[in-house]
Amino acid sequence: MSDMEAWAIIVGLVAPVISALLKQQGWKKEINTAICFAVALILGLGNVWFAGELEGKTMVIGVALTVAASFTAYKTFFQWTGVDNWLTTATSFKKN
């Protein structure tokens, strides 16, 4: 495993926190899901860019690892424990 791949996984584990801070409680589920995917994608691209690995296959692997780690962390920890819902509710502009 290269350094870029290790950092891709680490960054992916932090992505659900950033996503939860950006999502809003009153928005449709599809919009919040798109935000989560966009955050993971942007963080993955940033990680690849910082590592200087902007060639085709390596870039795709780095971004895919970040997205996969992000959704795995969300499903296995943040959603299950309620941290995601708590952060989203606490940072929403419009409370339901």
Backbone torsions as a table, in degrees:
resi	resn	phi	psi	omega
1	MET	NA	130.2	-180.0
2	SER	-81.9	168.9	177.0
3	ASP	-62.2	-39.8	179.7
4	MET	-62.2	-40.8	179.3
5	GLU	-67.2	-39.9	177.7
6	ALA	-64.1	-43.6	178.5
7	TRP	-67.2	-32.1	177.4
8	ALA	-61.4	-41.2	178.9
9	ILE	-69.0	-43.6	179.1
10	ILE	-61.1	-45.5	178.8
11	VAL	-63.5	-38.6	178.1
12	GLY	-62.9	-31.0	178.8
13	LEU	-71.8	-23.3	179.8
14	VAL	-90.4	-21.9	-175.5
15	ALA	-55.9	-39.3	179.5
16	PRO	-61.1	-29.5	178.2
17	VAL	-67.2	-46.0	179.4
18	ILE	-64.2	-41.6	178.6
19	SER	-61.0	-44.0	-179.2
20	ALA	-63.7	-32.3	178.8
21	LEU	-72.7	-28.3	-178.5
22	LEU	-88.5	-29.5	-177.8
23	LYS	-67.9	156.0	178.6
24	GLN	-121.8	143.5	-174.4
25	GLN	-63.6	-37.4	-175.3
26	GLY	-85.7	-4.7	-177.5
27	TRP	-79.8	158.1	177.8
28	LYS	-63.4	152.6	-180.0
29	LYS	-59.3	-37.7	-178.9
30	GLU	-63.6	-38.8	179.5
31	ILE	-67.7	-45.1	178.7
32	ASN	-63.3	-36.9	177.0
33	THR	-65.8	-41.2	177.7
34	ALA	-62.9	-37.0	177.2
35	ILE	-63.8	-44.2	179.2
36	CYS	-60.8	-44.2	179.8
37	PHE	-66.4	-42.4	-179.8
38	ALA	-63.5	-41.5	178.4
39	VAL	-61.8	-46.8	179.3
40	ALA	-63.0	-40.2	179.8
41	LEU	-65.8	-45.7	179.4
42	ILE	-64.5	-43.9	177.8
43	LEU	-64.0	-38.0	177.2
44	GLY	-63.6	-44.7	177.6
45	LEU	-64.5	-39.4	177.2
46	GLY	-63.4	-41.0	178.4
47	ASN	-62.7	-44.5	179.6
48	VAL	-64.8	-40.3	179.9
49	TRP	-64.9	-45.9	178.8
50	PHE	-62.4	-32.8	179.1
51	ALA	-79.0	-12.0	-179.6
52	GLY	72.7	28.0	-176.6
53	GLU	-109.0	58.2	-173.7
54	LEU	-91.6	22.1	174.2
55	GLU	-87.0	152.6	-172.4
56	GLY	-38.2	-74.0	-172.2
57	LYS	-64.7	-42.5	-179.2
58	THR	-64.7	-38.3	179.2
59	MET	-66.0	-44.1	-179.8
60	VAL	-62.9	-41.9	179.2
61	ILE	-63.2	-44.8	-179.7
62	GLY	-62.4	-44.4	179.7
63	VAL	-68.1	-42.6	179.8
64	ALA	-62.5	-39.5	177.9
65	LEU	-63.6	-41.1	179.3
66	THR	-65.0	-45.6	179.9
67	VAL	-63.8	-44.2	-179.5
68	ALA	-64.6	-43.1	178.8
69	ALA	-65.0	-36.9	179.5
70	SER	-63.7	-49.6	-178.8
71	PHE	-70.2	-32.3	176.0
72	THR	-66.9	-44.7	178.2
73	ALA	-62.8	-39.4	179.2
74	TYR	-63.3	-51.1	-176.0
75	LYS	-68.4	-36.4	-174.4
76	THR	-91.6	-17.7	-178.8
77	PHE	-130.8	-61.0	-169.9
78	PHE	-65.0	-41.5	178.0
79	GLN	-74.2	-43.2	-175.9
80	TRP	-64.4	-39.9	-178.1
81	THR	-86.0	-13.7	-178.9
82	GLY	87.7	4.4	179.5
83	VAL	-62.4	-41.4	-179.7
84	ASP	-60.6	-48.5	-179.9
85	ASN	-63.5	-40.2	179.8
86	TRP	-63.3	-46.7	179.7
87	LEU	-65.3	-41.7	179.8
88	THR	-63.6	-43.4	179.1
89	THR	-66.2	-42.0	-177.3
90	ALA	-67.7	-27.9	-176.3
91	THR	-107.2	8.2	179.4
92	SER	-78.3	142.3	178.7
93	PHE	-74.2	-41.2	-178.2
94	LYS	-109.4	115.6	-179.6
95	LYS	-86.5	136.0	177.4
96	ASN	-87.0	NA	NA
